Amino acid sequence: MITKKQMFMQKPIERHDTASWADIEQLEPETGVIIPKESGVINAKEYVDQNQK
């Protein structure tokens, strides 16, 4: 029998295809920080602006 918690855990909570880091332009060699492309940042901002409560 699958509990409600187990059923909830099977569903993905977030979508990473809309994240700005999904479209990497550069990776900082020392820190490992991802620098996204400008288009990814713009798309992420538009997504956030449209989904505000």
Backbone hydrogen bonds, N-H to C=O, Kabsch-Sander energy under -0.5 kcal/mol:
donor,donor_aa,acceptor,acceptor_aa,energy
7,M,3,T,-2.1
8,F,4,K,-2.2
9,M,5,K,-2.3
10,Q,6,Q,-0.9
11,K,7,M,-0.5
11,K,8,F,-1.1
16,H,14,E,-0.6
18,T,15,R,-0.6
19,A,16,H,-0.9
22,A,19,A,-1.5
23,D,20,S,-0.9
24,I,22,A,-0.7
25,E,35,I,-2.5
26,Q,35,I,-2.0
28,E,33,V,-2.8
32,G,28,E,-2.1
35,I,26,Q,-3.3
37,K,23,D,-2.3
41,V,37,K,-1.7
42,I,38,E,-2.4
43,N,39,S,-2.4
44,A,40,G,-2.2
45,K,41,V,-2.3
46,E,42,I,-2.5
47,Y,43,N,-2.2
48,V,44,A,-2.3
49,D,45,K,-2.7
50,Q,46,E,-2.2
51,N,47,Y,-1.4
52,Q,49,D,-0.8
